[in-house]
């Protein structure tokens, strides 16, 4: 059970560390909000969405997705378009907007967090294909340990990411440093989009 728990921790950290659309959005909301509490709707939504994806993957949905080649191709195609668009939005964000115009409406925060969490085919395929496949090695208590460790890392990561954004936001009142981070993030997101596009074309 301990080995399954550690396996889940290492695997989930490897998947969640890269700067994707979801991570960038959570970080930016932590940096842009006037208090950490105001960023919590985004943090909780992202964490809950990841939890749903992990549970679905471990429950066997991944087997369905991986069985049908056309479904994988469709997800890659949608993912290519989605990531190209999100990369452009992040790249063109202005420092002044980053610093002074946070999303204050909790409903808008939640809706956007859901979109970058559940409408990102790359994240879906990562979760279903990698976490789902790895979970097949376990049964019973070991599978529970593996699943819970993946979910735990996800929750801790998003709370920590928003807090890190908060610390950066306090020191970077102009938003210039965050804008530079976004440029790097946009390039990484476009790189993933190209990877997904190659699978389609």
N, C-alpha and C positions, 0 to 999 in steps of 0.2 A: 504493500500500500504506500509506503514511504517513497519507493522508487517511482511509482506512478505519479505521486504528488509532485516530486521533483521534475519528472519528465514534463508534466503539464506546465510548470513554472518556466522552465528553460525554453520550451517550444513557444509559449505565448509571448514571452519577452522578445524572442526572435522575430515574431510576426508583427508585434505592436510597435516596436522601436522606430522603424522607418517613418519619415515625415510624409504622411498621406494627407488627404483632404480632411479627414475626420480629426486627426491630431492637430493640424494647423488651425482648424476652426475652434477647437477646445482651447488651445493655447492663446489664440487671439482674443477670445471672449474673456479669459482670465486677465489678459493684459488691458483690455479696453473698459471693462466694467469698473464702476467706482468702488465696489467692494467685492470681496471674494464670494460672498453669499449670493450676489446677483448673477454670478456665473454658474451657480449650482444647477439651475434647470438644464443647462447644456451638458454639464458633467453627468448628471443622473440619467439624462436621456441617452447619451452615448453609451454609458455603462449598461443600461437596461437593453439597448439594441444589441450590443455585443453579447450579452447574456443569452438573448433569444437565439442569436445565430449559433452560438456554441451549443446550446441545448438541442437545436435542430440538427446540427452536424452530428453530435453524438447519438442522437435518436435514430439516425439512419437516412436523413434526407440527402446526405452527400452521395450515398449509393445511387439514388435516383438521378441526381444531376450528372454524376460521372458516367452513368450508363448510356445516356443519350448524347451523342456527339453534337447533334444540331443545337441542343440546349446550351452546351458549353460555348459553341460558336456564337450563338445569339447573345449570350452574356458578355462575351469578349467584345462583340460589336458595339453593344450598348455602353460597355465600360470604356471603350476607346473614345466615343463621342463625349460621354460624361466627364472623363478626366481631362480631355482637351479643353472643354469649356471651363471646368473648375480651375484648371491651371491658369487659364487666361484671366479669370476673375481675380485670383490671388495675385497674379503678376501685376495687374493694372490697379490694384488697390493703392490709394494715395496715402502717404504718411499722415496727413491732417485728418483724413477720415478714420484711419486706424486709431488715432489718439482721441478723437473727440466724438465719434459717432458709433457707440456700441449699440447692439440690438437690445433695447430695454424692455420690449414687449416679450414676456415669458412665452407666450404662444408662438411667436415668430422664432424665438430661440429654439424651442422644442421642435418645431416643424423643420427648421433648417438642420438641426442636429440629426433628426430622423432621416432626412434626405441624404446627408453625407455618410450616414451609417448604413442604411438599408438600401440605398439606390446606387451604391458603389459596387459594381460587379466584381472588381478585383478583390475587395475585402470579402465579399461573399464567397468567391471561389477559394480564397486563402483559407477561410474558416471551414467551409464544407470539405474542400479537397484535402487540406493538410491536417487540421485538427480532427475532422471526422475520420479520416483514414488512420491516423495514429491511435484514435480511441478504440479501434477494432482489436487492438492487441490486449485489451483489458475486459474483464467481466466483473460483475458484482461490485464489491467494495472498492476494488482497484479502479474500476471505471468511474465510480463516484469521486474518488480521490483525484483522479486525473481531471475530471470535469470541473470540480470545485476549485482546483488550483488555477486552471485557465481563467475562470471567472474572477477569482480573487485578484490575479495580476491585472486584469482589465480594469476593475474598479479602482484599485490603488493607483494605477497608471493615470487614469483620467483626473482623479482628484489631485494628484501630484503635478500633472501637466498644467492644469488651470492655475494652481498655486505658483508654479514657476513663471507662468505668463503674468501673474499678478506682480511678482517681484520685479520682473523685467519692465513691466508697464510703469511701475512707480519711478524707476530710474530713467526711463526713456519717454519723457513727457511729449516729445515731438513726434514720436512714432517712427523715426528714421531707422532705428535699429531693427524694429519689428518688420518694417518694409523690406529690409535687406534679407531677413530670415525668410520672408515670403517669396522673394525672388528665387532663393535657393530651393525652397519647397516647391515652387511652381515648376522648376526645371526637373526636380525628382519626379513630380507627378506626370509631367510630359514624357519622361523616360519610361515610366510604367505604362503610359498610354501607347507609346510606340511598341513596347513589348506585346501588349494586348492586340494592337493592330496587326502585328506580324502573324499572330495566330489566326486572324480572320482572313487576311489577304495573301 
